Amino acid sequence: MTYMTIVEIILSLIGIFFAIVLHEVSHGYVAWRLGDPTARQRGRLTLNPLAHVDPIGTIVVPLALAFLRFVLGWALPLFGWAKPVPINPNYFKNPYRGMLYVAIAGPTTNIVLALIAAGLGHLLILAAPAAARAGFAALTAFGFVGNLLYALLYFLAFFVLWNLILATFNLIPIPPLDGSRILMYFLPPGGRRVLLSLERYGFLIVLAVVYLGGLGFLFNGIGALWELLLGTPWAIVLLS
């Protein structure tokens, strides 16, 4: 494993972790604004990573997937999760409407973060000398500054990707994903009961759908959007 591969793994893990943390904090913040103090009382309205770490979802799973992907070359998607922010809908004037707003907050935050990161990356590309836009080899010729620029562009590129994945993936209407909370608001009482009955099996259903290839078209669409947001000059730096 090369030094640059190790750096790329670390940057990828940092990117996905902060995308997840900001997703969760946005849920808690909107819930607090709607009258639910639970997340704030439990110290979850913070960007301190330690407050959101789930030993399995935040550490073990991402590290294992990163090893399989970067070291063994397995074509597995990187993903993980933080501890869910506690929400008590009983504090909301309209519990279903409140959960709708809370659920929308997560994917919306990820979309905004993706657009901001894409904008910053393009500003770096524009600020770089013309020679630095010729690819990784040209960047390394600039020494520390060139390597730093490559690391920033790599981090921002994959921060864009993780946020796009989180936003899109969480909109799938399978409990406990945000899409199920959004769908719940529009369903009649009978439909809500059916969706709630799937809650205990939701995580297993999601994993089965992902690893059986049921979301291939979704990931292909995310990949195309990612490439569009990056554009050719940025992609040249990453792929050359």
N, C-alpha and C positions, 0 to 999 in steps of 0.2 A: 504494500500500500504506500503510495507516494505521499509526501508532505502536503501537496495541494489537495489530494483526495481527502485527507483528514480534515483540512480546513473547510472544504466544501461540505463534508458531513456535519461538522459543527455548525456552520452557517445555516444549513438546511434545518437542523434541529432547533436552533434558536428562532428561526423564522416561523416554523410551524407552532412552536410553543407560544410565542407571543400573539400569533394570530388566534390561537385557541383562548388564551387568557383574556384578550380584549373582547372576544366574542362573549365569553361568560360574564365579564364585568358589565357589558352593555345590557345584558338581561337584568342583572341586579340593579343597575342604575335606573332603568325604566320602571322596574317594579317599585323602587323607592319613591320615584317621582309620582307614581300612582297611589302611594299610600302604604306600601308594604315595607316595613323597616327590617325585615328578617335578615336580608343579606348584609345590610349595614351593621346590624347588631352583632353579627357573627364575623365581622372583619373581612368581608368578601368584596367590598367596594374599594379595592386597592389593586395597584399594578405590581405589588410585591409578588413575585412568582411563587414564593414559598406558601402563600395563602391558598394557592390554587392547585398545588401539585397533587396528583393522584398517583400513587406508587406504580400502579400497573399501566394506566393509560397515558401518563405523562413521561414516564421513565422507561419502563421495561419494553412496552410495545414499540415506541418510536426507535429506541436503540436497536432492538432486534430486527426491525424492518430495515433500518439504515444499514446494518451489517449484511443482511441478505441481499440488499439492493446494490450497495456500493462495493462490497468485498466479494460476494459470491456471484453478483451479476444477475440475480433473480429479478424478473420484471414485476415487482410488487409495489403497489402505491404506498407512500408514506402517510400515515395518519396516526392520530392519537386523540386523547381527550383529557380535559382537566376535571377536577371535582365540580359537579354541577352546582351552580349558585342556588341556594335554597329560596324558593318562592312560595308564598302563602296567598293564594288567590282570594281567600276569605276577607282580606283587607280591601279588595277592589270593590268599587260600587257595583260594577258589573263584572263578575269573575271571568266569564268567557271573553268579553271584550278586552279586559285587562290582560289576560293571557295571550290574546291576539297581538296586542301591542308589544308585550314582552318578547314573544316569539319572533316577531318581525325585526326587533332590535338587533338580534345577533347577526343574521345574514346581511342586513343593511350595513352594519358596522364593517363587516368583512369586505363588502363591495366598495365602500368608501376608502378603506385602507388600501385595497388593491389599486384603486385609481390614484391615490396619493403617491404610493410607492412607484407606480408606473411613471407618473409625472416627474418624480425626483430622479428616476433612472434616465429619463430622456434629457433632463437638465444636465446630468453628469456627462452624457454622451456629447451634448452640444458644447459643454465646457472643455472637453478633452481635446488635445491636439489631433489634427487629422491622422497622424501616424498611429495614435493610440486607438483609433477606430478600425484598425486593420486586423484586429484579432488579439488573442491572448499572447502570442509570441511577441508582437509589437509592444504590448503593454509591459511585459517583463523586462524589455530593454530599457524601460524608464526607471528600473530599480524599485526602491521602496514605494515611491509614489505610484508607479504603474501597478505594482502588486496590490496596493491598497485600493486603487480604483477598480481593479478586477474584482477584489473581494466585495466591495460595496455594490458593484453591478450584479454580481452573483447573488448576494443576499437579497437585494431588492427584487431581482427577477423571480426568485423562488418565494419571496414573501408575497409577491403578486399571485403566484400560482397557488400557494396554500390558502390564501384568502378567497380566491375564486372557488377552490374545491370546497372549503368550509361553507361558503355562502350557498352554493348550489346543492351540495350534499345534504345540508340541514333543511333544505326546503322539500325534501322527499317526505310525503305524508305517511310515514311509518313511525309509530311511537318508539322511542321518546324524542324523535327529531322534531325540530321546530315546525316543520311542515304539517305535522299532525295537530299541533296546537292551533295553527292557522286554519286548517280544515275544520277542526272542531267547532269553531265559531259559526261556520256556515251550515253545519249539519243539523238535521232535526234531532230531537231527543233520542230516538232509536239508533240513529247513526252514531251519535256520541257514545252510547253505551257499547256499541260494537268496537269502536276505536279504543275505548278505555279497557275493554276486555283483552285487547292485544298488547297492552302495556307491558305485562310481565314477560312476554316473548319477543318484544320489539327488538332488543339488541341482537338476539340470535337470528331473527329474520333479516336484519340489516346486514350482518356479517355473511349470511348465506347468499343474499342477493349480490353483494360485492364480489365475493370470491367464486361465485358460479358464473360471473361475467354478465350479470343482468343489467349492469350500469355501464357497459362498454360504450354505448352511444353517448351517454352523458359525459364520460371522461374524454371522449373524442371531441365533443363540443367544447369542453373546458380547455383542452389543448389548443384548439383552433383559436379560441378567444384570447388565450395567453399569448400565442404567437402574434396575433393582431396587435395586442397592447404593447408588446415589446418592439416589434418592427425589425427591419433587416439589420441596421447597424448594431443594435444591441444583441441580436441573435448571433451575429458574426463574432462578437467578442466572446460569447459563451461557448460557441460550438467549434471555433477554430483552434 
